[in-house]
Amino acid sequence: MPFLDVRKRFGINLDRSWTIQSAEQPYKFPARCHAFEKEWVECTHGIDTTQAEKECKIEYDDFVECLLWKKTMKRMDTIWRQREKLMKERKYTPPPHHMGKGEPWH
């Protein structure tokens, strides 16, 4: 038993808002991936786990991508590597404001 029970003393339940996106969020802001979680939960509702894995794979993959950004980061890495390659070959020169020199609006 903890010496200081934050949940009882301050009425704060951080675990719930961090683990369940559909839970009531602090300051009433919806969670970033709330819509994807909602689609996945609605798809899996009322069917068994084995069937849900097959039928709701697209919704689950969208939800996981929203949480982890694996595909997005892979794509950004590919773009960055291509940009670096073109800069090395002198086929691409970025604008000065991309290199930290000057402002884009001046």
Secondary structure, DSSP 8 states (H G I E B T S, - for coil): --SS-HHHHH---HHHHHH-TTS--GGG---TTHHHHHHHHHHHTTS-HHHHHHHTHHHHHHHHHHHH-HHHHHHHHHHHHHHHHHHHTTS----GGGTTSS-TT-
